[in-house]
Structures are given as C-alpha cells and as structure tokens.
Amino acid sequence: MDTQRLIALIVFSASGFFLWEAWQKHNHPIVPPATAITAPSAVAQNGVPSASAVPVPSAPSSAAAAVPGSVPAAPNAIVPSTGKRISVVTDKLSVELDTQGADIHSVTLLQHTARGDKTKPFSLMQEKASAYFVTQSGLLGDALPNHTATWVLAGDKSDVKSGDKFDLGTSDKLEVTFTNNDVPNVVASKTYTFKRNSYVVDVRYDIKNDSANPLNPTAYFQFVRDSNPPEGESSGGNPFTGISTFTGPAVYTEAKKFQKVAFSDIDKSKTEYPKEVTDGWVAIVQHYFVSAWLPAANVKRENFTTKWEKLYTAGMKVPMAAIAAGATGSLNMPLYMGPQEQENLKTLAPGLDLVVDYGWLHILAYPMFLVLSWIHNIVGNWGWTIIIFTILIKLVFFPLNQKAGKSMAHMKQMAPKIEAMKARYGDDKLKMNQAMMEMYKTEKINPLGGCLPILIQMPFFIALYWVLLSAVELRNAPWMGWITDLSTPDPIYVLPALMGISMFIQTKLQPAPPDPVQAKVMMIMPLVFSVMFFFFPAGLVLYWTMQNILTIIQQWYINKTIGAPLAAKPAKR
C-alpha cells in the first residue's frame, strides 16, 4: 500500500476511536455541576418512614431536628450537622464520623496524594457545595433510627467531644460503636470496624429487642453524592479528544454483570439494572477510586438509585431476619473505600475489579496490565516498565513489521517508476491506476502489506491507552527528571516533541506519495500528531515514541539490507 493510504489508515483508525468515545460520552453526558445541595423531605406514615420514603439523601439538618425515625425537611443549602464529629485514623484511612446518623461524612486516603498537590492526601469523600459525597445508612420499620437520628458513642467513649480522634495504635483492629434507644425497650447499635492495612470498613447493626413484640427491620446502605467531577478531574475530560472517565453509580449482579448507571439515566428513570437480587454489590465509581457496599452472597437485597434535587443516591435495602421478643439480631455490611487496585478488588467480591474500566477492549487490556505489573515488580519504575513493555510488543509483532518494512522498502524503490507513470498518464487516473496495479503484479508487491500491521496493532494501542489512563498504579508515578506523573500530560511537552521528530524520521524512511498535495499532508502529520499528544498521558506518549524509535531502527536496517539489492536488481519489462 502506498504511503498516503497508510497515513490515512492511521488517521482514520485513531479518529474512529475518538469518535466512538465521543459518541459514548454523548449518549451518557455528564450532568451539569450542582450549585447547591438540597433534598426534599419524604412523607412518613404515623411518624415512621416507609420503605419507599427512605432511604433518601438529606443534607445535614439544622437544629430543628425532626422526630427520630422520620426524614427531616431539607434545607435550601448545606447546613452543618448538629452532631459531634470524631476522627478515626488507620494506616490507610482518615475517616470522620458524625453522631447524627452515625454516618461517614469524610474519607481521606492517606497513601494517595491529591492531584496537583502532592503535599496533601487525597479526599475521597467530603461535604462541600462543589463536592458532596457521603455515606448514609439506617433502619426501616418499627420507628427504628435512620440516618437522621441522633446516636451516641458507647462505652468509655460516651463523653467524646467534637474533634476527638481515635487511631489503631499498636492494634490491628479498632471498633467504634454508636447506640440509639429512641424506641422504648429497643437498643440499636451501629459498629464500625477498622482494620490495619485495609480499605474495608465493616458496618454492623445489632438490635436488642427487649420489647414484648417481634421486630422486622430492614437496613439500608447508600452513597449520596452530587454529579460534580471528583477532585482533580474536569467535566470535559481530555480537552483534545473529549474523552472523560466515568463517574457515577455502578451495579454488579451475576445476571447482568457489571453495569454503569449514568447520572443522566437516573434523571430520566431509565436505569436497567436488576433490582431484587441475592448477589452482587453497589458502588460509586470515579477515576482511579471506588466506594462499594459489599453484602454477603445469597442474601436478599433490593438495589436502588434515586435523585433528589441536586443529589443522587445509590445503595441497597437488606431485610434482617425477624427479631423475637427478648432476642438480638445482627447484620454486617462491608464497605470498601479506596483505590481501584485490581488484584486486591478481585479478592473482595466477584466482579469488583471490573470498576477499572478498560472499555470494550478489556480482553486485551487486562493481560497487558498483568504483564506491565510483572515487569514493574522487577524494575520498580513505571517509565522503564513501559519502555521494556514496548520492546516486548515490538518483538511479538516483529514478523509482521518485518514484512511491512520490506513492502515499504520495495515501494520506495518503485518511486521513480511511479513518477514516470505520472508524467506519462497525466490526469488520466484510470490508466494511472491500471498501470500501478500492473506494476504491483509484475514486481510482486502486496499493496496491503504496509497497512496490515497497523490494523492488527491498533487494538493493542487503544487497549494500552485505557490501561495507562485507568490503572491507579500509574497515578502520580514518576519516570525521571521532569516526568513526575505518567498518568498526566508531559508538563513541558518534551515527549510529544520527540514523538513528532521520530514520526518525521519515519516519514522520510517511507516511500513518498506521487501526489504533491499528499506529500505535503504527510509532512504535516508529525506536527498534527505532536499537538494531539500534548493532551495524552505521558506514559502513552512514552510508549508511542519508543515504538517509533524501534520502528525507525528496523526500517533503516530493512532499507539498507533489502532496499539496496532491490535497487541493483534489473527492472522487469
């Protein structure tokens, strides 16, 4: 295939990829950022919230609290909670708990730095007008306390003051228990269990029924957040391609597997995930991180997603076994709040690793990630890992690239003949094409030989793009010198410039197109691609640049060892 078609193939393949991504984004648009956090009140029957009225998101209520067990009226903006805030610190998490609702209102990941400021840890959950994301849980039925009720710390922590801090110390586990006895003769306890070296926090309800009647409670667990992009992300995604990573709810079930639930689908009530199930989990997914409720298998639950004003909820309701008079009932719900570390997620729940979104090329991307991880375990640097991986990819495709290189070298030697044909036939395109096809046949040139490797390798390039874009392991991973984060663009554009230079050298090693206009387009392409790659992760540009350098070496060798004999070979008549 002549060079202009080869270049066109590359351009159209890349363009097709980005158009596909843009189409997906168009069909799942990002909801405009919320300007305030509000939530309407739900109607309660006899002062007891019904299963349909709760759960709902509610911003922290004012001092005018509702009757325990009912949903408070929504304020017009975020109003500070009247409860006490305490902190729990482990080696991985810093969590703020509020006695109002006994819920998590802030989560900081201590081993991950904030985007753009490595002196600060990353905030996964927080309460801000521009970034509202909290957990809520509670009990339904029999006037039991929900996420609006007031709880108190149990045991020797009952005299806690706002701002008090608890940590693991030398222990491997820390339990923080809240209690509520608003219902006569019923004591509800909510216990958080924090563990060393873990992003999983167990949330357990214990209900002691000292009344004369049985209880039939249902527990609910939900995330509440706005639609604003998470910390360090922009709503527009990549400014050149328009590609953005997914932020929003996700549901996994054995029946439907992994399903993303776009905020826009919740707006339109077009969610299609299974509701009544006995397996799976519910999560909020964002770039590099995930928060997920992980119930035990074979436990009946109801998945739900809702929108209230500017807030969205995603969670599940889990019926508890009936609690007889004088008995105690319990329910435990693991909560994961941390990075999308694939191998760790696979051990926590079936399908949880699928939150690392490799798109439609997961079947290629995941094995590539495993190979990259294996190399990184040896060399300890993600930049050198990408370089070594590029060499391995080049070796795998060496036979194809060698065949394509020979075809290009052969075509380059035919350039004088093509120029002669152009002079002979002028503007007669039909005769020109017929003569070229005859020349291909005589010289035994395969016009498709130059583009076949590009077609085969393009899916691998796209898959690697998603690996480098999605793998949290590359977040804030340095290479050397000015490259301090391979998951973000080169800050001074050195790698894109080197990529453009390498692409220009490649162009000079390939056969020139006979059309002067096409020749000029081909010379401009390196500049166009350099500008495009300004906005790509530095790790991907490093891969592409290294790929170009290896291709240059291979093509130069082919031209020297194969092109010269072809030039000396007598032309066939």
C-alpha positions as CSV (number, residue, x, y, z in Angstrom):
1,M,0.0,0.0,0.0
2,D,1.3,3.5,-0.8
3,T,2.3,5.8,1.9
4,Q,-0.7,8.2,1.7
5,R,-3.1,5.3,2.2
6,L,-1.0,4.1,5.2
7,I,-1.1,7.6,6.8
8,A,-4.8,7.9,6.0
9,L,-5.4,4.5,7.7
10,I,-3.6,5.6,10.8
11,V,-5.6,8.9,10.9
12,F,-8.9,7.3,10.3
13,S,-8.3,4.5,12.8
14,A,-7.4,7.0,15.5
15,S,-10.2,9.3,14.5
16,G,-12.7,6.4,14.6
17,F,-11.5,5.5,18.1
18,F,-12.0,9.0,19.4
19,L,-15.4,9.4,17.6
20,W,-16.5,6.2,19.2
21,E,-15.6,7.5,22.6
22,A,-17.2,10.9,21.9
23,W,-20.4,9.0,20.9
24,Q,-20.4,7.1,24.2
25,K,-19.9,10.4,26.0
26,H,-22.8,12.0,24.1
27,N,-25.1,9.2,25.0
28,H,-24.0,9.3,28.7
29,P,-23.4,13.1,29.1
30,I,-22.0,14.5,32.3
31,V,-24.7,16.2,34.3
32,P,-24.0,19.9,34.8
33,P,-22.3,20.7,38.1
34,A,-24.6,21.2,41.1
35,T,-24.6,24.7,42.6
36,A,-26.2,23.8,45.9
37,I,-27.1,20.7,47.8
38,T,-30.7,20.3,48.6
39,A,-33.0,17.4,49.4
40,P,-36.8,17.3,49.7
41,S,-38.5,15.8,52.7
42,A,-40.2,12.4,52.5
43,V,-43.7,11.8,53.8
44,A,-43.8,9.5,56.8
45,Q,-46.8,7.5,57.9
46,N,-47.5,7.9,61.7
47,G,-44.1,9.3,62.2
48,V,-42.4,6.2,60.7
49,P,-40.6,6.4,57.4
50,S,-41.9,3.8,54.9
51,A,-39.5,1.8,52.7
52,S,-40.5,3.9,49.7
53,A,-39.8,7.2,51.6
54,V,-36.4,6.1,53.0
55,P,-33.7,6.0,52.0
56,V,-33.4,9.5,50.7
57,P,-30.4,11.8,50.7
58,S,-30.6,14.6,53.2
59,A,-28.1,17.3,53.7
60,P,-27.2,17.7,57.4
61,S,-30.3,19.1,59.1
62,S,-30.4,22.2,61.2
63,A,-31.2,22.3,64.9
64,A,-34.8,22.0,64.2
65,A,-34.5,18.2,64.0
66,A,-37.3,16.0,63.0
67,V,-38.8,13.4,65.2
68,P,-36.4,10.4,65.4
69,G,-37.1,8.0,62.7
70,S,-38.7,10.5,60.3
71,V,-36.9,12.2,57.5
72,P,-36.2,15.9,58.2
73,A,-37.2,18.7,55.9
74,A,-34.5,19.6,53.5
75,P,-32.6,22.9,54.0
76,N,-32.0,25.2,51.0
77,A,-28.3,24.6,51.1
78,I,-25.7,22.7,53.0
79,V,-26.3,23.2,56.7
80,P,-23.7,22.0,59.2
81,S,-24.8,19.0,61.3
82,T,-25.7,19.4,64.9
83,G,-23.9,16.2,65.8
84,K,-20.5,15.6,67.1
85,R,-17.7,14.8,64.6
86,I,-14.9,12.3,65.6
87,S,-12.0,11.1,63.5
88,V,-10.7,7.6,63.1
89,V,-7.2,7.2,61.7
90,T,-5.6,4.0,60.4
91,D,-2.5,3.5,58.3
92,K,-4.6,3.9,55.1
93,L,-7.7,5.9,56.0
94,S,-8.7,9.0,57.9
95,V,-12.4,8.9,58.4
96,E,-14.8,11.4,60.0
97,L,-17.9,10.0,61.7
98,D,-20.9,12.1,62.8
99,T,-23.2,11.2,65.7
100,Q,-26.1,12.5,63.7
101,G,-26.9,9.3,61.7
102,A,-23.6,7.7,62.9
103,D,-22.5,8.0,59.3
104,I,-19.2,8.7,57.4
105,H,-19.0,12.3,56.2
106,S,-15.4,12.5,55.2
107,V,-12.8,10.0,53.9
108,T,-9.1,10.8,53.2
109,L,-6.8,8.2,51.6
110,L,-3.5,8.7,53.4
111,Q,-1.4,6.8,50.9
112,H,-2.6,8.7,47.9
113,T,-1.8,12.3,47.2
114,A,-4.2,14.9,45.9
115,R,-4.0,15.7,42.2
116,G,-1.8,18.7,41.6
117,D,-0.6,18.9,45.2
118,K,1.4,16.0,46.5
119,T,1.8,17.6,49.9
120,K,-1.9,16.7,50.7
121,P,-3.6,13.4,50.9
122,F,-6.5,12.6,48.5
123,S,-10.0,13.3,49.7
124,L,-12.4,10.6,48.5
125,M,-15.5,11.8,50.5
126,Q,-16.3,15.3,51.7
127,E,-19.1,17.8,52.3
128,K,-18.7,20.8,50.1
129,A,-21.1,22.7,47.8
130,S,-18.8,21.8,44.9
131,A,-18.0,18.2,46.0
132,Y,-20.6,16.5,48.1
133,F,-20.1,12.8,48.7
134,V,-21.0,10.9,52.0
135,T,-22.4,7.5,53.1
136,Q,-25.7,7.0,54.9
137,S,-27.3,4.0,56.5
138,G,-30.2,3.3,58.8
139,L,-33.0,1.1,59.8
140,L,-36.6,1.0,58.4
141,G,-39.7,-0.2,60.2
142,D,-40.9,-0.1,63.8
143,A,-39.7,3.6,64.2
144,L,-36.1,2.4,64.3
145,P,-33.4,5.0,63.8
146,N,-32.4,6.0,60.3
147,H,-29.6,8.3,59.1
148,T,-31.3,11.4,60.6
149,A,-31.4,10.1,64.1
150,T,-29.0,11.1,66.9
151,W,-26.6,8.4,68.1
152,V,-24.2,8.4,71.0
153,L,-20.8,6.7,71.3
154,A,-20.9,3.6,73.5
155,G,-18.8,2.6,76.4
156,D,-15.9,4.7,77.6
157,K,-16.1,6.9,74.5
158,S,-19.6,8.3,75.5
159,D,-18.1,11.6,76.7
160,V,-16.5,12.3,73.3
161,K,-16.2,15.9,72.1
162,S,-16.2,17.1,68.5
163,G,-12.7,16.8,67.0
164,D,-11.7,13.9,69.2
165,K,-9.5,11.4,67.4
166,F,-9.1,7.6,67.6
167,D,-6.4,5.5,66.0
168,L,-5.3,1.9,65.8
169,G,-2.2,2.5,67.9
170,T,-0.5,-0.9,68.1
171,S,-3.7,-2.9,67.4
172,D,-4.7,-4.4,64.2
173,K,-8.4,-3.6,64.7
174,L,-10.4,-0.8,66.1
175,E,-14.2,-0.8,66.8
176,V,-16.3,2.3,67.2
177,T,-19.8,1.7,68.4
178,F,-22.8,4.1,68.4
179,T,-26.1,3.4,70.2
180,N,-29.6,4.6,69.9
181,N,-32.6,3.8,72.2
182,D,-35.2,6.2,70.9
183,V,-37.6,3.2,70.6
184,P,-38.7,2.1,74.1
185,N,-37.2,-1.3,75.1
186,V,-35.1,-1.4,71.9
187,V,-31.4,-0.7,71.7
188,A,-29.9,-0.3,68.3
189,S,-26.1,-0.4,67.9
190,K,-24.1,0.6,64.9
191,T,-20.5,-0.5,64.9
192,Y,-17.6,0.4,62.6
193,T,-14.7,-1.9,62.5
194,F,-11.4,-0.5,61.1
195,K,-8.5,-2.8,60.3
196,R,-4.9,-2.3,59.7
197,N,-3.7,-2.4,56.0
198,S,-7.2,-2.4,54.7
199,Y,-9.6,-0.1,52.9
200,V,-12.5,-2.2,54.0
201,V,-14.6,-0.9,57.0
202,D,-17.3,-3.3,58.4
203,V,-20.6,-1.6,59.3
204,R,-22.6,-3.8,61.7
205,Y,-26.1,-3.3,63.1
206,D,-27.1,-5.0,66.3
207,I,-30.7,-4.7,67.5
208,K,-31.6,-5.8,71.1
209,N,-35.3,-6.3,71.4
210,D,-36.4,-6.2,75.0
211,S,-40.0,-5.3,74.0
212,A,-42.9,-7.7,74.0
213,N,-43.3,-7.7,70.3
214,P,-41.2,-9.1,67.5
215,L,-39.3,-6.7,65.2
216,N,-39.0,-6.9,61.4
217,P,-36.4,-4.3,60.5
218,T,-34.8,-3.6,57.1
219,A,-31.4,-2.0,56.9
220,Y,-30.4,0.3,54.1
221,F,-26.9,1.4,53.0
222,Q,-26.4,4.1,50.4
223,F,-24.0,6.6,48.9
224,V,-25.1,10.2,48.4
225,R,-23.2,12.5,46.1
226,D,-23.7,15.3,43.6
227,S,-22.8,15.0,39.9
228,N,-19.7,17.2,40.0
229,P,-16.4,15.7,38.8
230,P,-14.2,14.4,41.6
231,E,-11.1,16.1,42.9
232,G,-8.5,16.7,40.2
233,E,-10.9,15.9,37.3
234,S,-12.6,18.1,34.8
235,S,-16.1,17.7,33.5
236,G,-14.9,18.0,29.9
237,G,-12.3,15.2,30.1
238,N,-9.4,15.3,27.6
239,P,-9.5,18.8,26.0
240,F,-8.5,17.5,22.6
241,T,-10.3,14.2,22.3
242,G,-13.3,15.0,24.6
243,I,-12.7,11.7,26.4
244,S,-13.6,11.6,30.0
245,T,-13.6,8.8,32.6
246,F,-16.9,7.6,34.1
247,T,-18.1,9.0,37.4
248,G,-21.3,7.6,38.9
249,P,-23.1,4.6,40.3
250,A,-22.3,1.0,39.2
251,V,-24.2,-2.2,40.0
252,Y,-22.9,-5.7,39.7
253,T,-25.1,-8.8,39.6
254,E,-24.5,-12.3,38.4
255,A,-27.4,-12.0,36.0
256,K,-26.3,-8.7,34.2
257,K,-22.7,-8.5,35.4
258,F,-21.1,-5.0,35.6
259,Q,-23.4,-2.1,34.8
260,K,-22.6,1.6,34.9
261,V,-25.5,3.8,35.8
262,A,-25.1,7.3,34.3
263,F,-26.5,10.2,36.2
264,S,-28.4,11.1,33.1
265,D,-30.1,7.7,33.1
266,I,-31.2,8.3,36.7
267,D,-32.6,11.7,35.7
268,K,-34.7,10.0,33.0
269,S,-35.6,7.0,35.2
270,K,-34.1,4.7,32.5
271,T,-32.0,2.5,34.8
272,E,-32.0,-1.1,33.7
273,Y,-30.0,-3.0,36.4
274,P,-31.7,-5.8,38.4
275,K,-33.5,-4.5,41.5
276,E,-34.5,-7.6,43.5
277,V,-31.4,-9.8,43.8
278,T,-29.4,-12.1,46.1
279,D,-25.9,-11.3,44.9
280,G,-23.7,-8.5,43.8
281,W,-22.8,-5.1,45.0
282,V,-23.5,-1.4,44.6
283,A,-20.7,1.2,44.1
284,I,-19.8,4.8,43.2
285,V,-17.1,4.7,40.6
286,Q,-14.7,7.6,39.8
287,H,-11.3,7.8,38.1
288,Y,-8.9,5.6,40.0
289,F,-11.1,5.1,43.0
290,V,-14.2,3.3,44.1
291,S,-16.6,3.1,47.1
292,A,-18.7,0.0,47.3
293,W,-21.2,-1.7,49.6
294,L,-20.3,-5.4,49.6
295,P,-23.0,-7.6,51.1
296,A,-22.6,-11.3,51.7
297,A,-23.6,-13.7,48.9
298,N,-27.1,-15.3,48.9
299,V,-28.6,-12.5,51.0
300,K,-31.8,-11.0,49.7
301,R,-31.5,-7.3,48.9
302,E,-33.0,-4.5,46.8
303,N,-30.8,-2.2,44.7
304,F,-31.8,1.3,44.1
305,T,-30.7,4.6,42.6
306,T,-32.6,7.9,43.1
307,K,-32.3,11.6,42.5
308,W,-33.4,14.3,45.0
309,E,-32.9,17.8,43.7
310,K,-29.1,18.0,43.0
311,L,-28.2,14.8,44.9
312,Y,-28.0,11.2,43.7
313,T,-28.2,8.1,45.8
314,A,-27.1,4.6,45.1
315,G,-27.5,1.8,47.5
316,M,-29.4,-1.2,48.7
317,K,-32.0,-2.3,51.2
318,V,-31.3,-5.6,53.1
319,P,-34.1,-7.1,55.2
320,M,-33.0,-8.5,58.5
321,A,-34.3,-11.7,60.0
322,A,-37.2,-11.2,62.3
323,I,-36.1,-10.4,65.9
324,A,-38.2,-12.1,68.5
325,A,-39.0,-10.5,71.8
326,G,-36.0,-10.8,74.1
327,A,-33.7,-11.6,71.2
328,T,-30.9,-9.8,69.4
329,G,-30.5,-9.5,65.6
330,S,-27.4,-8.5,63.6
331,L,-26.4,-7.6,60.1
332,N,-22.9,-6.8,58.8
333,M,-22.1,-4.8,55.7
334,P,-18.5,-4.4,54.4
335,L,-17.7,-1.0,52.9
336,Y,-14.8,-0.5,50.6
337,M,-13.4,3.0,50.1
338,G,-10.1,3.1,48.3
339,P,-8.1,2.8,45.1
340,Q,-9.0,0.6,42.1
341,E,-6.2,-1.9,42.7
342,Q,-7.3,-4.7,40.5
343,E,-5.7,-7.7,42.2
344,N,-7.0,-6.6,45.6
345,L,-10.5,-5.9,44.3
346,K,-10.7,-9.4,42.8
347,T,-10.3,-10.9,46.3
348,L,-13.1,-8.8,47.9
349,A,-16.1,-9.5,45.7
350,P,-16.9,-11.1,42.3
351,G,-16.6,-8.6,39.5
352,L,-15.4,-5.7,41.7
353,D,-12.2,-5.4,39.6
354,L,-14.4,-4.5,36.6
355,V,-14.7,-1.0,38.0
356,V,-11.3,-0.5,36.3
357,D,-12.9,0.5,33.1
358,Y,-10.9,-0.7,30.0
359,G,-13.9,-0.2,27.8
360,W,-14.7,-2.7,25.0
361,L,-11.0,-3.9,24.8
362,H,-10.9,-5.4,28.3
363,I,-9.9,-8.8,26.9
364,L,-6.7,-7.2,25.7
365,A,-6.1,-4.5,28.3
366,Y,-6.2,-6.7,31.4
367,P,-3.5,-9.1,30.2
368,M,-1.4,-6.1,29.2
369,F,-1.8,-4.7,32.7
370,L,-0.7,-8.0,34.2
371,V,2.4,-8.0,32.0
372,L,3.2,-4.4,32.9
373,S,2.7,-5.2,36.6
374,W,5.1,-8.2,36.3
375,I,7.8,-6.0,34.7
376,H,7.3,-3.3,37.3
377,N,7.8,-5.8,40.1
378,I,11.2,-6.4,38.7
379,V,12.4,-2.9,37.6
380,G,10.4,-0.8,40.2
381,N,9.8,2.2,37.8
382,W,6.7,2.6,35.6
383,G,8.6,4.6,33.0
384,W,11.2,1.9,32.4
385,T,8.4,-0.6,32.6
386,I,6.6,1.0,29.7
387,I,9.9,1.0,27.7
388,I,10.6,-2.6,28.3
389,F,7.0,-3.5,27.5
390,T,7.2,-1.6,24.2
391,I,10.3,-3.7,23.3
392,L,8.4,-6.9,24.1
393,I,5.4,-5.7,22.0
394,K,7.8,-4.9,19.2
395,L,9.3,-8.4,19.4
396,V,5.9,-10.0,19.3
397,F,4.9,-8.1,16.2
398,F,8.4,-8.4,14.6
399,P,7.4,-10.8,11.8
400,L,4.5,-8.6,10.8
401,N,6.5,-5.4,11.0
402,Q,9.4,-7.0,9.1
403,K,7.0,-8.0,6.3
404,A,5.5,-4.5,6.2
405,G,9.0,-2.9,6.2
406,K,10.0,-5.0,3.2
407,S,6.9,-3.9,1.4
408,M,7.7,-0.3,2.1
409,A,11.3,-0.7,1.1
410,H,10.1,-2.3,-2.2
411,M,7.6,0.6,-2.7
412,K,10.3,3.2,-2.1
413,Q,12.4,1.6,-4.9
414,M,9.4,1.9,-7.2
415,A,9.2,5.7,-6.7
416,P,11.0,6.6,-10.0
417,K,8.6,4.3,-11.9
418,I,5.6,5.9,-10.3
419,E,6.9,9.3,-11.2
420,A,7.4,8.2,-14.8
421,M,3.8,6.8,-14.9
422,K,2.6,10.1,-13.6
423,A,4.4,12.0,-16.3
424,R,3.1,9.6,-19.0
425,Y,-0.6,9.5,-18.0
426,G,-1.0,13.0,-16.6
427,D,-4.5,13.4,-15.2
428,D,-5.8,10.1,-16.5
429,K,-6.4,8.5,-13.1
430,L,-7.9,5.3,-14.6
431,K,-4.9,4.5,-16.7
432,M,-2.6,5.5,-13.9
433,N,-4.2,3.1,-11.5
434,Q,-4.2,0.3,-14.1
435,A,-0.5,0.8,-14.7
436,M,0.2,0.8,-11.0
437,M,-1.7,-2.4,-10.5
438,E,0.2,-4.0,-13.3
439,M,3.5,-2.8,-11.7
440,Y,2.4,-4.3,-8.4
441,K,1.7,-7.6,-10.1
442,T,4.9,-7.6,-12.1
443,E,7.1,-6.6,-9.1
444,K,5.1,-8.9,-6.8
445,I,4.2,-6.1,-4.4
446,N,1.4,-6.5,-2.0
447,P,-0.4,-3.1,-1.8
448,L,-1.9,-4.1,1.6
449,G,1.5,-5.3,3.0
450,G,2.2,-1.9,4.6
451,C,-1.1,-1.4,6.4
452,L,-1.8,-4.8,7.8
453,P,0.5,-4.5,10.8
454,I,-1.2,-1.1,11.6
455,L,-4.6,-2.7,11.5
456,I,-3.5,-5.5,13.8
457,Q,-1.6,-3.3,16.3
458,M,-4.3,-0.6,16.5
459,P,-6.5,-2.5,19.1
460,F,-3.4,-3.1,21.2
461,F,-2.6,0.6,21.1
462,I,-6.1,1.5,22.1
463,A,-6.1,-1.1,24.9
464,L,-2.8,0.2,26.2
465,Y,-4.3,3.7,26.1
466,W,-7.0,2.6,28.5
467,V,-4.5,0.7,30.7
468,L,-2.4,3.9,31.1
469,L,-5.5,6.0,31.6
470,S,-7.3,3.8,34.1
471,A,-4.6,2.0,36.2
472,V,-4.3,3.7,39.6
473,E,-0.8,2.2,39.9
474,L,0.4,4.8,37.4
475,R,-1.3,7.7,39.2
476,N,1.5,10.1,40.4
477,A,4.1,7.5,39.2
478,P,7.3,9.3,38.2
479,W,9.7,8.2,35.5
480,M,12.7,10.6,35.5
481,G,13.5,14.3,35.6
482,W,10.5,16.4,34.6
483,I,8.1,13.4,34.3
484,T,6.7,13.1,37.8
485,D,3.3,11.6,36.8
486,L,3.0,9.3,33.9
487,S,-0.8,9.4,34.1
488,T,-0.9,13.1,33.2
489,P,0.4,15.0,30.1
490,D,4.1,15.9,29.9
491,P,4.2,19.4,31.6
492,I,6.8,20.8,29.2
493,Y,5.8,18.8,26.1
494,V,9.3,17.2,25.5
495,L,7.9,13.8,24.9
496,P,5.3,14.9,22.3
497,A,8.0,16.9,20.6
498,L,10.3,13.8,20.5
499,M,7.3,11.8,19.2
500,G,6.8,14.3,16.4
501,I,10.5,14.2,15.4
502,S,10.5,10.4,15.4
503,M,7.4,10.3,13.3
504,F,9.0,12.8,10.8
505,I,12.1,10.5,10.5
506,Q,9.7,7.6,9.9
507,T,8.1,9.5,7.2
508,K,11.4,10.1,5.4
509,L,12.2,6.4,5.5
510,Q,8.9,5.6,3.8
511,P,8.1,5.9,0.1
512,A,6.9,9.3,-0.8
513,P,3.4,9.7,-2.4
514,P,3.4,10.8,-6.0
515,D,0.8,13.5,-5.4
516,P,2.5,16.7,-4.2
517,V,-0.5,17.6,-2.0
518,Q,-0.5,14.3,-0.3
519,A,3.3,14.6,0.2
520,K,2.7,17.9,2.0
521,V,0.0,16.4,4.1
522,M,2.3,13.6,5.1
523,M,5.0,16.1,6.1
524,I,2.4,18.0,8.3
525,M,1.1,14.8,10.0
526,P,4.0,14.6,12.6
527,L,3.2,18.1,13.7
528,V,-0.5,17.3,14.0
529,F,0.1,14.2,16.0
530,S,2.6,16.0,18.2
531,V,-0.1,18.6,19.1
532,M,-2.7,15.9,19.7
533,F,-0.3,14.1,22.0
534,F,0.2,17.2,24.1
535,F,-3.1,16.1,25.9
536,F,-2.3,12.4,26.3
537,P,-0.8,10.8,29.4
538,A,2.9,11.0,29.4
539,G,3.1,7.2,29.7
540,L,1.2,6.7,26.5
541,V,3.4,9.2,24.6
542,L,6.5,7.5,26.0
543,Y,5.2,4.2,24.6
544,W,4.4,5.7,21.2
545,T,7.8,7.5,21.0
546,M,9.6,4.3,21.9
547,Q,7.6,2.4,19.3
548,N,8.6,5.0,16.7
549,I,12.3,4.7,17.6
550,L,12.3,0.9,17.3
551,T,10.4,1.2,14.0
552,I,13.0,3.6,12.7
553,I,15.8,1.3,13.6
554,Q,14.0,-1.7,12.0
555,Q,13.1,0.3,8.8
556,W,16.6,1.7,8.4
557,Y,18.0,-1.8,8.6
558,I,15.5,-3.1,6.1
559,N,16.2,-0.3,3.7
560,K,20.0,-1.0,4.0
561,T,19.8,-4.8,3.7
562,I,16.8,-5.2,1.4
563,G,16.4,-1.8,-0.4
564,A,19.9,-1.8,-1.9
565,P,19.6,-5.2,-3.5
566,L,16.2,-4.2,-4.9
567,A,17.8,-1.0,-6.4
568,A,20.5,-3.0,-8.1
569,K,18.1,-5.6,-9.4
570,P,17.3,-5.1,-13.1
571,A,13.8,-3.8,-13.8
572,K,11.4,-6.2,-15.2
573,R,9.9,-5.4,-18.6
